[in-house]
Structure formats: C-alpha cells, structure tokens
Amino acid sequence: MDEVVTQVGAFAPLIMNAVKALIVLILGWIVAGAIGGMVRRRINATPQIDPTLGNFMASLVKWAILAMVLVAVLGIFGIEATSIVAILGAASLAIGLALQGTLSDLAAGVMLVVFRPYKLGQYVDIGGTAGTVQDLNLFTTELVTPDNVQIIVPNGQAWGTVITNYSAHDTRRVDLVFGIDYGDSADQAIQIILDVAKADERIHNDPEPWVRVTNLGDSSVDLTARLWCATADYWDVRFEITKAVKEAFDAKGVSIPYPHSVEIQKQA
C-alpha cells in the first residue's frame, strides 16, 4: 500500500502540471479569440480601412497569442523559452520541410492582403473556383457559391493561380446575342433592341448601347448587343433585357428562329 502511495505521489507534480497546462490552453484559446474578435471589430469600424485587412489582422493576432500560450504551456513542464528557441533552431530544416505548405500559405496570405487582388464581398474566380469572398485569414480564403456552398481555398493556391475578379470595377458590359429570321429586317431588330436598352434606366449612355449584326448562322441572323451597367445590376439587366427584347420582337412581328428537323422517308 505504501508503495502505491509513493508511486502516486511521484506522479502528482506531473498531474498538477498537466492540469495547469490544460487550464492555460483553454484560457489562452478564449482570450486569443476574444482579442482577435476585438481587433476585427475595431478595424472594420474604421471606414478608411478595408474589411479584408481586419479579418487578416484578427487572424494574425489570434495565432500570435496562441504561440505565446504554447510557450507558456511548455514552461509549465520546465522547458524554458531559450531551450525552445535552441530546439527550433536545431530542427529548423526539418520543420521547414514539414510545414512548407503551411508557410507557403502564410506568405501568400500576406501577399494577398498587401496587393489585394480581391476583397470581402467581391465575386471572384480563383483558378476555376468561383464564389463570393467571405473571409481571408492567415492560411485560407473562404468563398461562398451562389447556391450557398462553402469553398476553402489555401492561400498558396490562390496566390499562385489566375484570379478573375468580377466585382473589381464599378461597371460591367453585358453582352447579349439575339437571333432573327433571315426574312426579317436587321435594321428594325437593331432599333428595337436599342429602344429597349434606352428605356431601361440601369443602362448607361456612356459608353452608349451598341448593337450590330455579328454572324450569319445556319438558321438565323445573329445580333450582338453590348450594354454597360453597374456591376451590381449585371445579372438583373442580363435576364430582364433578354425578356424585354423577346416581348418587343413578338409585338413588332420579328421572329426568333429555332432549328427545324426534316424527316425524309424512302419508299421502296
């Protein structure tokens, strides 16, 4: 019995240190999250600072605090900070090789914040993955697709690929193609499209609406309309102008052809 008590007593300091370390980890995680959130709110509350920077700085502060918490936890077990630095210095090559992907994401995250090819709320295509930017932190970029699917893109991949930003400019050009029958007047159809465009207040007059015959297809004469509008109105303009032109064509007797199939039967 005395031997068991002696063994338990030998492990008592280790158990106490483990409990202390767990408490420090929990408190450190809570404090890191709270301070990171406070940094994000303070930065985002300043109109002169881009919200993208707020998220990034909050993430940076959170991970910096967690790093200090880790050092404190190791100190509880008797490992001094100088020893940690010495160990990390000796193992720097191995750590660098093991974490090269993570370090690459971190470096890319810094580059994305500095050069800002996209910001929060913008609709972008990153290497074939499209969505609205919801978050940019130290290691990843979070996108949300129009059907509300979350996509996480590592910053290293985002920085190393082609980025298409559909929201970077205040205005966009809407390109629409309308096919009319060969028997209809192209000039009349062009004027109908222009009238519909000019009647819509969302269509800009500078650059002015542009409509031309751009192709002579197998069954239709194709007219291309190029209309400028605010970026926020792009999809509404695209869908509603298409509908309005269809209704105007119907009212003016301009037909929109569609492919026909002819069946030929051979009689014996």
PyMOL commands that set and color helices and strands:
alter all, ss='L'
color gray80, all
select helices_A, chain A and resi 2-44+51-76+81-90+92-98+100-115+155-159+186-199+231-252
alter helices_A, ss='H'
color red, helices_A
select strands_A, chain A and resi 123-126+129-136+140-144+150-154+163-165+171-180+210-216+221-230
alter strands_A, ss='S'
color yellow, strands_A
deselect
rebuild
show_as cartoon
